[in-house]
Amino acid sequence: MRFDNRLKQYYRAIIAYSGYILILAGIVELTPLAITFFFPQEFVFASGFLIPSAALLVIGGILWILFRSSRSTVLTALEGGVIVLFCWIIVCLFSALPFIIIMGLNFTQAVFESVSGWTTTGLSVVDVVEAPKCILLWRSIMQLAGGAGLVIIMLSSITGPTGPGLSIAEGRSDQLVPNVRHSAKLVLKLYLTYVILGTIIYNLAGMSFFDAINHSFAAFSTGGFSTHPQSIGYWDLPRIEIITCFFMLCGNLNFITAYLVFKRKFRFVLKNGELHILAMIIPIAFLVLLFGVVASIYQVPLKSIRVSIFEAISAITTTGFSTVSYQTWNGLGFLVLITLMLIGGGASSTAGGIKQYRIYLLLKSIQWRLKRTFLPRTVILDRSIWMGEIKKNITDNHITQISTFIFMYIVFYLIGVFILTLNGYTLRDSLFEFASALGTVGLSIGLTQASSPPVVLWTESLAMFLGRLEFFVIIISIIKLAKDFISFFRTR
């Protein structure tokens, strides 16, 4: 009976918190209508946002009112995972409605665009030339909200110290401070500072104010949605490319590292292993792309340098902005970009992929293993790395978890590539496009479009979802739901 009551308490909290998040998501879905103050002609599209927003507000309100409790319930990673899984699915479905109502996309296409936005991927089936400004802004808002952490940010407004459950469930194992609410406030301040400065700088660099807002949202969220088919290549200006590279690197930073930068604790910033990996990978990728791929395509040396550095940073940060088409690139160029997309960005950041932290720790474990071979057995080997301001000891269990994740990532990647090749795409194109989807990158060679087979769009949608929330969260949350369901009815 005690277990039964505890289970009910947990699920009342889960449903109530989920309801509150849906209310806030409904409010977020109204924000694109702000554009009507500057472009009154966009008001004709208001129903496309009012309908799904009203539905989220009603559903969320009912759940919150019926299930909220005066008792404070601490959420573990398991309960947090259930909330994250439920809310992300519901919000992605309702966020797809504007694309159906306004753009006339079918259900598959609309859900794909919605998932791509919330997961900060940037693959798109929307014709940005024909799309109204409210739709373009909505795509950017989804990426900004999804990058900041839909559930962490929204739930923080009501829960206070709920434990690490939600941040872990969203693939962010580190928190800035010990409780979710304070961490979320710091993330919001960080993002607000980013996007305000980013919008101003982009505008001064030559973008219109509307383009500057959208690209600032997309750059710092490492999302990559653009208001032009040519992406950043539309402007073909070195200053905009340099600014965008800097913004992408800022978005790639672990939130802890970004926080330390703002606190001017540079001594700890320089100890971050992810920055060491980044400082090694980007120059190597740049040189390989420059001399092995790009120099033979573009005759102007400065253009070759610009393309090489921009595309390398866009791929490793999983942002997905581009300045050129890849159709004339050779196999080496595709290999470099695929590798960068698989590695991905910083842990506990907006970026996707395997994550630089895991790659760094895997390389360190190899170093430790080799060093152990040549040391006497009595010598205690220091196996620690810096995480923020703390030096953390790394156990064999930690390395095993990371190795397991990487193995699962590669297996699912190969399964996705297999599905794409079954649909008639070449191996090269399938390897590239699915690395982009699973890594939540957004770079494309044209495989992903509105006319793509539904099975391809659904496979990529699942990949983006898994890549954003990570495998263990989804798998464990589903297992928990099933076990709790069985346990509950066994006690009847």
Secondary structure by P-SEA (a helix, b strand, c coil): caaaaaaaaaaaaaaaaaaaaaaaaaaaaacccccccccccccccccccaaaaaaaaaaaaaaaaaccccbbbbbcaaaaaaaaaaaaaaaaaaaaccccccccccaaaaaaaaaaaaacccccccccccccaaaaaaaaaaaaaaaacaaaaaaccccccccaaaaaaacccccccccaaaaaaaaaaaaaaaaaaaaaaaaaacccaaaaaaaaaaaaaccccccccccccccccaaaaaaaaaaaaaaaccaaaaaaaaacaaaaaaacaaaaaaaacaaaaaaaaaccccccccccaaaaaaaaaaaaaaaaacccccccccccccaaaaaaaaaaaaaccccccccccccaaaaaaaaaaaaaaaaaaacccccccccccccccccccccaaaaaaaaaaaaaaaaaaaaaaaaaaaacccaaaaaaaaaaaaaccccccccccccccaaaaaaaaaaaaaaacccaaaaaaaaaaaaaaaaaaaac
